[in-house]
């Protein structure tokens, strides 16, 4: 079971009023992570603040489930984030559908292209991949006949380039000059 409560978006409704963390609480949090993984964006990103999320969730409301999530996983997520902790499935009931999710994803419309965006502003990315300056992750598709290319992640051990303060100042001056030139050019056309 969890010993530490995470950010508010992962907080089960019962965790708002109690510090008792249960397996049902963890199942709720996992549902949020699953939605984020499929939708490739932070949970409740359309709400303004942590208080807005807490208020929203405490009223029994949940974020919308996008069409990118297979129906079987969407239905599972709805059970996992049920307002009543006793109605949430056990982890043994959650794992098999998740293991089969890859089949559902592959059977989805293969004509759509999939873009993967990793935002290092999102805490969960840093917690999984480490700080964005640590090791760059590069997406490298491989080709299989008659199937969409799967995404393979490769770690590159070389260090990220860092600028010294003098180089950074010079880069900033160049950016400012380019912006000024562009502005002058656009204003001159008016």
C-alpha positions as CSV (number, residue, x, y, z in Angstrom):
1,X,0.0,0.0,0.0
2,X,1.0,3.6,-0.5
3,X,2.7,5.4,2.4
4,X,2.8,8.9,0.9
5,X,0.0,10.8,-0.7
6,X,0.9,12.2,-4.1
7,X,-0.4,15.2,-6.0
8,X,-4.0,16.1,-5.8
9,X,-5.0,14.7,-9.2
10,X,-4.1,11.2,-8.0
11,X,-6.0,11.6,-4.7
12,X,-9.0,9.4,-4.4
13,X,-12.2,11.1,-3.2
14,X,-12.0,9.4,0.2
15,X,-8.4,10.7,0.6
16,X,-9.7,14.3,0.5
17,X,-11.2,13.9,4.0
18,X,-9.0,11.1,5.5
19,X,-5.4,10.1,5.5
20,X,-6.2,6.4,5.4
21,X,-4.6,5.0,2.3
22,X,-6.0,1.7,1.1
23,X,-5.6,-0.6,-1.9
24,X,-8.8,0.9,-3.3
25,X,-7.1,4.3,-3.1
26,X,-4.2,3.0,-5.1
27,X,-6.6,1.5,-7.7
28,X,-8.1,4.9,-8.1
29,X,-4.7,6.5,-8.6
30,X,-3.7,3.9,-11.1
31,X,-6.9,4.7,-13.1
32,X,-5.7,8.3,-13.4
33,X,-2.2,7.2,-14.5
34,X,-3.7,4.9,-17.2
35,X,-5.8,7.7,-18.6
36,X,-2.8,10.0,-18.7
37,X,-0.7,7.4,-20.4
38,X,-3.3,6.9,-23.2
39,X,-4.2,10.5,-23.6
40,X,-0.6,11.7,-23.4
41,X,-1.4,14.7,-21.2
42,X,-1.8,15.4,-17.5
43,X,-5.0,14.5,-15.8
44,X,-7.6,17.3,-15.3
45,X,-5.4,19.7,-17.3
46,X,-8.4,21.8,-18.2
47,X,-9.2,22.6,-14.6
48,X,-7.6,25.6,-13.1
49,X,-6.1,24.6,-9.8
50,X,-5.6,21.7,-7.3
51,X,-8.6,23.0,-5.4
52,X,-10.7,22.9,-8.6
53,X,-9.7,19.2,-9.0
54,X,-10.5,18.4,-5.4
55,X,-13.9,20.1,-5.7
56,X,-14.6,18.4,-9.0
57,X,-13.7,14.8,-7.8
58,X,-15.4,15.2,-4.5
59,X,-18.7,15.8,-6.3
60,X,-18.3,12.4,-8.1
61,X,-17.2,13.9,-11.4
62,X,-14.3,12.6,-13.5
63,X,-12.4,13.8,-16.6
64,X,-13.7,12.7,-20.0
65,X,-12.2,9.6,-21.5
66,X,-10.9,10.3,-25.0
67,X,-11.6,8.1,-28.0
68,X,-7.9,7.2,-28.0
69,X,-8.6,4.9,-25.1
70,X,-9.9,1.5,-26.2
71,X,-13.5,0.8,-24.9
72,X,-12.4,-2.1,-22.7
73,X,-9.8,0.0,-21.0
74,X,-12.3,3.0,-20.7
75,X,-14.8,0.8,-19.0
76,X,-12.2,-0.6,-16.6
77,X,-11.0,2.9,-15.7
78,X,-14.6,3.9,-14.9
79,X,-14.8,1.0,-12.4
80,X,-11.3,1.8,-11.0
81,X,-12.2,5.4,-10.2
82,X,-15.7,4.7,-8.8
83,X,-16.7,7.1,-6.0
84,X,-17.3,4.2,-3.7
85,X,-14.0,2.5,-2.8
86,X,-15.6,-0.9,-2.2
87,X,-16.9,-0.9,-5.8
88,X,-13.4,-0.6,-7.2
89,X,-11.8,-3.8,-8.6
90,X,-8.9,-5.5,-7.0
91,X,-5.5,-5.4,-8.7
92,X,-5.9,-9.0,-9.8
93,X,-9.0,-7.9,-11.8
94,X,-7.2,-5.0,-13.3
95,X,-4.0,-6.6,-14.6
96,X,-5.4,-9.0,-17.3
97,X,-7.3,-6.3,-19.2
98,X,-4.2,-4.1,-19.1
99,X,-2.1,-6.9,-20.5
100,X,-4.6,-7.3,-23.3
101,X,-4.7,-3.5,-24.0
102,X,-2.0,-3.8,-26.6
103,X,-4.3,-5.9,-28.8
104,X,-7.0,-3.3,-28.5
105,X,-4.6,-0.5,-29.4
106,X,-3.4,-2.4,-32.5
107,X,-7.0,-3.1,-33.6
108,X,-7.9,0.6,-33.4
109,X,-8.0,2.6,-36.7
110,X,-4.6,2.0,-38.2
111,X,-5.0,4.9,-40.7
112,X,-4.5,7.4,-37.9
113,X,-1.0,8.5,-37.2
114,X,0.0,8.6,-33.5
115,X,2.1,11.4,-32.1
116,X,3.8,11.0,-28.8
117,X,4.7,14.1,-26.9
118,X,6.7,13.9,-23.7
119,X,6.3,17.0,-21.6
120,X,9.1,17.4,-19.0
121,X,6.9,20.0,-17.2
122,X,4.7,17.0,-16.0
123,X,6.0,15.6,-12.7
124,X,5.2,11.9,-13.6
125,X,7.6,12.1,-16.6
126,X,10.5,13.3,-14.4
127,X,9.7,10.6,-11.9
128,X,9.8,7.8,-14.5
129,X,12.5,9.1,-16.9
130,X,14.5,11.2,-14.5
131,X,15.2,14.9,-15.0
132,X,15.0,16.0,-18.6
133,X,18.7,16.9,-18.6
134,X,19.8,13.4,-17.6
135,X,19.5,11.1,-20.6
136,X,17.7,12.1,-23.8
137,X,15.1,9.7,-25.1
138,X,14.7,9.4,-28.8
139,X,11.7,7.8,-30.5
140,X,12.8,5.4,-33.3
141,X,10.1,3.6,-35.3
142,X,10.9,0.2,-36.8
143,X,8.9,-1.0,-39.9
144,X,6.8,-4.1,-40.1
145,X,4.8,-5.0,-43.2
146,X,1.1,-4.2,-43.0
147,X,1.3,-2.9,-39.4
148,X,1.7,0.5,-38.1
149,X,5.3,1.1,-36.9
150,X,5.8,0.5,-33.2
151,X,7.6,3.0,-31.1
152,X,11.0,2.0,-29.7
153,X,12.7,4.2,-27.1
154,X,16.5,4.3,-27.1
155,X,18.6,5.8,-24.4
156,X,21.6,7.9,-25.6
157,X,24.3,8.0,-23.0
158,X,25.9,11.3,-24.2
159,X,25.4,14.3,-22.1
160,X,23.0,17.0,-23.0
161,X,24.7,20.1,-24.2
162,X,24.8,22.9,-21.6
163,X,25.6,26.5,-22.3
164,X,28.0,28.4,-20.1
165,X,26.6,31.7,-18.9
166,X,28.6,33.7,-21.5
167,X,27.3,31.4,-24.3
168,X,23.8,31.6,-22.9
169,X,24.0,35.5,-22.9
170,X,25.3,35.5,-26.5
171,X,22.5,33.1,-27.6
172,X,19.9,35.3,-25.9
173,X,21.3,38.4,-27.6
174,X,21.1,36.7,-31.0
175,X,17.5,35.6,-30.3
176,X,16.6,39.2,-29.4
177,X,18.3,40.6,-32.5
178,X,16.4,38.1,-34.8
179,X,13.1,38.9,-33.1
180,X,13.8,42.7,-33.5
181,X,14.7,42.2,-37.2
182,X,11.5,40.2,-37.8
183,X,9.3,42.7,-36.0
184,X,10.9,45.6,-38.0
185,X,10.4,43.6,-41.3
186,X,6.7,43.0,-40.5
187,X,6.0,46.5,-39.4
188,X,7.8,47.8,-42.6
189,X,5.4,45.8,-44.7
190,X,2.4,47.5,-43.1
